[in-house]
Amino acid sequence: MSVDAFNKLPRSPRAPSGRVPNVWHFDIRFVQLQPPSHTVFLFQPESSFIHMELVPVGQSKGQGFAFFPDTPKEAAGEVAKALIHAFMTSLGTGNEKPYAPWSFTTDDRGLAKEVGAELKRLGVKAPEVCDVKYVPKHTDAAHGRFCEMFKAMKSGMGLQPLVAAAFVAPSGISFSSFKLAQWVQPKSDPSEAALAYSQQLSSARPLSGERDMNELMQEVQVTMEVLKRRPSAVVRSEADAGNPQAALEYALRLQYGIQCTASRPQFREYLMQVILSPKADDTMKSIAHSLMIDWYIKGVFENGAAPARYLHAAAHGADEAIRLAKGAASPAVLFFAFYVLGKHATKIVELNAQYKHVWQAKARRDQEIAKADSKATLKRMKEPNRYMCAHVGCAVSANSGHMLQKCAGKCDEDKKPSYCGKECQRADWKNHKPFCTPGAACSVLERPDIEVHGHSAARAGAIEVPIRNADGTTTLLSSSTMSPKMLKEMKAFAEAGAAGRNGPGFSNGIQVGIGKMRVDDDDDDSDDEVD
């Protein structure tokens, strides 16, 4: 693209035909058809002539998702280049005599200001071209013509009529009507930063089996050492030199402001380096796509209604993450599938017609959950007391009876309370003592069911506690190697973080199997009893 050549193009207040003004209305749209991409749409109101430019200009096939502006300022650079390119190439007409526009208009105030400034910065000399006007009156007419083009695009893809009908033509992006909430809270405490870093990375890795909590804790320790030993400036230098692993590491540091200033735009920029790097393997690219889901969702959907392009982009990234992982889905992808995509797909029908890898992964997990829940329900119906600690106030339960200790007293076998340990058994003795005789009633108080958001099947031989999240939902934390005391301490730590007190809390994204962090070992199946 040569700005000097653009400045030399013939230019007049009237179009070359002389019939209509040489004034062009433009907007930027996100076309959700796979592969997704942003486009600059040009419309001449009096003639209804239209033209569309994919952005970034000159992108490789399928790489349009690399450009995803949050703000008019972020969009301006590529939009300005696309406008210049459109007229340098005669608006796709094949005309050997290109001409320059007299002026531009758009229907977003911020975009008008920023694109005008960018055209001037690039060296465009005509003051009228750089003085982009805010003119909303052309919006409806422009969208009507775009709908016609969009219909042709769907037809060209060979979509079945019913499927094609589900896809709605996207409107021009209104940057001024949407504001991002805070993305993430930077971590100033080194231990909190290491935990958040490790959790986020763990949640983005494709699942290949159960995760060991001990491994996660060890990873947190290693991460703390790495963060001390490798300054962010060094990691960034390596990333800028083309190292995809360093780019992945630096992106996570940017997310939490670890030895650097937290930056939402740069977080995405460095993850895109990983995704587009020929040096990165498929697993690394899958992790980068999974991490990117957070970028599209956090800070966007907190304010209620959000632009559909963020949802489509997140779904595309989740789909790519699964494809690159040969069908394996990370916890972050599964959480998105269940609690974001699944929720919105009932209203945005076109979501159901794309992202097949995500829907298949969700269906597989649904089947696993249903199968496990069915077995667990039958077991609990037969012996309800066997699977929860009887002490009122203790939230520990188990998915296998032998994980809890039964009362060794004279109470009937089917009435015996179970405990997570001697401490709870002693605390409950005052309540249970009058019932610890043959033929007595059961001393265990019935408890209300807890609605769990993020439930999944855990391997037999685990104890679990419910954790109340900041949004009011409940997540199950499950382990077969941690003691009940440690599990309850982690519950208190996580809930304190969720309430804004000391402790970072647990991100839903880290939970293995959507909402569960599991630790498994090969405990035997013998029943333990409390003396």
Buried (B, 14 or more C-beta within 10 A) or exposed (E): BEBEEBBEBEBEEEBEEEEBBBBBBBBBBBBBBBEBBBBBBBBBBEEEBBBBBBBBBEBEEEBBBBBBBBBBBBBBBBBBBBBBBBBBBBBEEEEEEBBBBBBBBBBBBBBBBBBBBBBBEBEBEBEBBBEBEBBEEBBEEBBEBBBEBBEEBBEEEEBEEEBBEBBEBBBBBBBBEBEBEEBBEBBEEBEBBBBBBBBBBBBBBBBEEBBBBEEBBEBBEEBBEBBEEBEBEEBBEBBEEEBBBBBBBBBBBBBBBBBBEBBBBBBBBBBBBBBBBEEBEEBBBBBBBBBBBBBBBBBBBEEEEBBBBBBBBBBBBBBBBBBBBEEBBBBBBBBBBBBBBBEBBEEBEBBBBBBEBBBBBBEEBEEEBEEBEEEBEEBBEEEBBBBBBBBEEBBBBBBBBBBBBBBEBEBBEEBBBBBBBEEBBEBBBEBBEEBBEEEBEBBBEEEEEEEBBBBBBBBBBBBBBBBBBEEEBBBBBBBBBBEBEEBBEBBEBBBBBBEEEEBBBBBBBBBBBBBBBBBBEEBEEEEBBBE
